[in-house]
């Protein structure tokens, strides 16, 4: 009888292990990346017609974190390359998430709280080195995207301005051509060593935010506990980012950190995904003062779609936030940063982006202004911030 009980317990344990390594990650994916309305998504005829002419550029997407082959179409989550293409996306920034503390909150997130990413990495059978290293998680996600580009001739990893220009030429011949740009969400991925900036650049990363959900060794996060400014280590990293032609992303940065980075740098910066306090008063969102400061530097502000960023559901609240930025500093500083697959609730999956174009028209934007917001403003900034060529980047240390 004892032996039978042990066999049963061993069998149950085996089933639990098999279940964890096969279904736990997809269940988490479906639970955390939700849409407010299911596809298919219809938009007004004039919006659909306009959207069909756009090259949408989205500044933030967390697809690489999840158990999805980027090239396969899924019925869960917000995006994959087939759905992005259907939604008109021609340039997608894919971000690597490397740490998510348990109990994260806009009211304050403790960096020392249990990190949930190792469990997600293990459940997806990522290499063991990623279970304990934030840097290795970033490198693995870059590898995941590079492998996708190797299997899809119409998907190109953007490393330079030359790549960006070539993408424009390719899309005139093949509308399905898409550029993918790698970003790091929070430079705690450096693990305390500024030299790892070079490691990330060599892996293909071209955009980096200093912080994510919590304060780190570089400075404060908008949802951190201390919300401090740039540390000495952070200053050294910012100087290295500038030297390597990395686009600096101020999403998730504390107010003090934004001020310090702007004081230390000269060129355009981006805020890849955010809301604005004027339409949604949240510590996660940008004040008018910082919208004006970023615009003064020629930067762009990527307005998100998720519910807590814009204080509402559907695309209209995002369009209202974009209208506020445009009225305050000019439409040339407004961009899109969906935060697709960022453990958020959004109005639609990537195939529903024509509905945002419709919301922009309803908000009073002209077709030309919608074209700028949905892509051209991001292209303009990347032409200024990317290295001229991949060769220049490799030699530019």
Secondary structure, DSSP 8 states (H G I E B T S, - for coil): -HHHHHHHHHHHHHHHHHHHTTTHHHHHHHHHSEESS-S-----HHHHHHHTT--EEEEEE-GGGSS--TTS--SSSS--HHHHHHTTEEEEEEEEE---BTT--TT---TTS-BSHHHHHHHTT--THHHH-HHHHHHHHHHHHHHHHHH-TTEEE--SHHHHHHHHHHHHH-TT-EEEEEEEE-GGGGTT-TTHHHHHHHTTEEEEES-SSS-BTTB-BTTSSS-----HHHHHHHHHHHHTT-EEE-TTB-HHHHHHHHHH--S--EEEEE-BTTTS--TTSB-HHHHHHHHHTT-EEEE--SHHHHTSSSSHHHHHHHHHHHHHH-GGGEEE---BTSS-EESS-GGGHHHHHHHHHHTT--HHHHHIIIIIHHHHHHHHHS-SSHHHHHH--
